[in-house]
Amino acid sequence: MRIRYLVLPAILAVAVILTGCSCKEYEEQIVALDAQIADLQQQLGEREATLAECNDLTEELRKSIRDAEMENAVIIEQRDNRYVEITLTDAVTFSSSQFIVLDTMVPALRAVADAVRNRPDFKVYVEGHTDNVGIAEEFLDRWPSNWELGAFRAAAVTRYLTNDLDLPAERFAAVSYGPFHPVAGNDTPEGRQQNRRVVITLEKVTDY
């Protein structure tokens, strides 16, 4: 990419000769081109710095999850160059039709809190996902559908991270996808188990 930027002035010089542009016009075009190159190089540097920071965050989280012996229950993935995604599986999240944060989930939430506490330029999105099994009759007054259950669960995780672990609430957003973003088929118990999950996405805030 940088080689191409260095070749552009030479190409422009040839164009000046062929079109009969004045030296002043040529100099103005060179100045404008240099500014564009500097801007692109700055953006490239920012993207590289963001990617490096997300790499560090991902590795820090993976180490914390290994130390907590939760590798089989928590999945950590890096998305693009500014997103880190933590999936809390059904193995550690909630009891059936409940939204109380269990002790099994706490080590993973502490790992998230420790990782982002000193990274104020990361936003935190908490997603509640469910399977497609209808709400049990005794809980319908509280949750008419899986939309509400997913929302309660996302809010419970957000509340724990902000109230119990003292992260700034203004950095958070909670959302429910209910059963509509499955990662497996809902026609088997194993598939439904995979779909019952909480996903925490950490987004590096950038200007580009």
N, C-alpha and C positions, 0 to 999 in steps of 0.2 A: 504493500500500500504506500509506504513512504517513498519507494523508488518512483512510483507513478507520480507522486507529488513533485519530485525533483525534475521529472521530464516535462511537466506541464509548462514551465516558463520557456523552455526551448521551443516547444510546439507553438506557444503564443508568439514567440519572436518570429518564427517562420510565417505565421499568419499575418503579422504586422507588415512584413516585407511584401507579401503577396497582395495585401489589401491596400497598402499605401497609407497606413495609420501614421500619425505623427509621433515623434519621440515622447511628447507629453502624454498623449493618449496611451502609448505603450507603458509608460511609467505608472500611470494611474491604474491600468489593468493589472500590472505586476503587483502593486500595493494591495489591490483588492484580492488578488489571488493569494498573496502571502497571508492576508488576514483569514481567508477561508481555510488555508492549510493549517494555520495556528489553531483555529477553532476546532477543526477535525482532530488534530493531534491532542488537544485538551480533552475532547470527548473520549478519544481512545484511551487516554491515560485514566480518566475517571472510570470507564468501564472496566479496565484492568484492575484498578484499585478495589472496585465493588466486588468483582469476582474473587479477588484474593481474600477480602473480608468475609464473604459468604463461605469460601472454602474453610477458613479458620473456624467460623461458627459451626459449620457442619461437623468438622472433626472434633471440636470441643463437645458438642452434643453427643456424638457417637461414643466418645470416651466415657462421658458421664453415664450413658445408658449401659455401656459394658460394665462399668464399675458397680452399677446397681443391679446387674445380672437381669436385665430386661430386654435383651436383644431379640428374644422371640415374641415379645409383646408390643414393642415400639419400633416403628420403621421411620428412618430419617433419610430424606432424599433432597437433593439440590435441584431446583428448577430454574432453567435459563441462567442468568448471571446475577440475579438479585433476590431470589426466593429460596428459603429453606423450609421444607415441609416435614412436620412431625405427625405421624399417624399413630394414635393410641387405639389399639385393637380392642375387641370385645373381651379379651382375656383379662384386661385390667381396668375397664371403664366402669360400667354401671350394671347393677342387678336388673333383672327383667322388669320393664315398665317403671323404673325408678330413675331419679336424677341426682341422688346424693353422691358426692365425690367419695369414692372408697379409698381406704388406706393403700390399696394396691396401685392406685394411680399417682399417689403423692410423690414418690421419688422422681417420676418422669416430669411432673409439673415443677418440682424444685430444680431439676436440670434445666428446664426451659427458662425459669425465672433467673437462675444464676447466669445463664448465657446471655440474656438480653438486658439484664439490669444496667450494665455499664455500656450498653449500645443504644443510646437514646434515639438514633436515627433509623431504628427498625420499628415498623408497625406490626401489630399482632392481630391476626384474624383467626377466630375460633369457629369451626364448623361442626354442627351436629348432624350425623347421618344415621339412618335407621334401615331395617329391612322392610319388606312390604306386608308383614303380618299385621293385621288390624289390632287396635288397642283392646286389651281385655275389658270386658263390660264393667268391672268394678272401678276402672280408672277413666271411663269415658267422660265423667263430669269434669275431671281435671284436664284431660287431653283428648279432645274430640277426634284427633287424627295424629298420625306420626309427625306431621308438621310441628305441632305444639310440643310433642315429646322431644324432638330434635332440638327445638329452640330452648326448652328448659335445660337440656343437657349442655348445650353450648354456653348458655348463660351461667350455669353452675360452675363450669370450668373457668370461665372468665372471672366470675366472682371470687373463686378461690385464688386465682393468680393475682388479682388486684387487692382483695381484702385481706387474705391470709398471708400472701407472699409480698404484699406492699409494692406491686408494680403500678405505675401511673395508669389510671383508667382511661385517660384520654388517648392512649396509644392503641386501644383495643376496639374491635368490632366483633359481634357475635351474630351468627346466622344459622338458620336451619335449612337443610336440603331435603329433610325427610327421607323417603325411600327413592328419590328421583335421580341420584347420582351413584348408582351401584357400581361396585368394582368386581362383582361376581354375580352369578345367577342366583335368583331367589328360590329356585326350585329344589334346592338341597339344604340340609341343616348347615353344612360347611359354608356354602355360599352366603346364606343369611347371616352367619356369624361374621364373615368378612365385611359385610355391608354395615353392620352395627359398629360404628367407630366414631371417634372424634379426631378431627384434623386441625392442627395448629399450624398456620402459615406465617412465617416471619418474612416481612418484605423490607428490604433496604430502600429507604427513601432517597431518590436521586433527582437531579435537575434535567436529566436527558430522557 
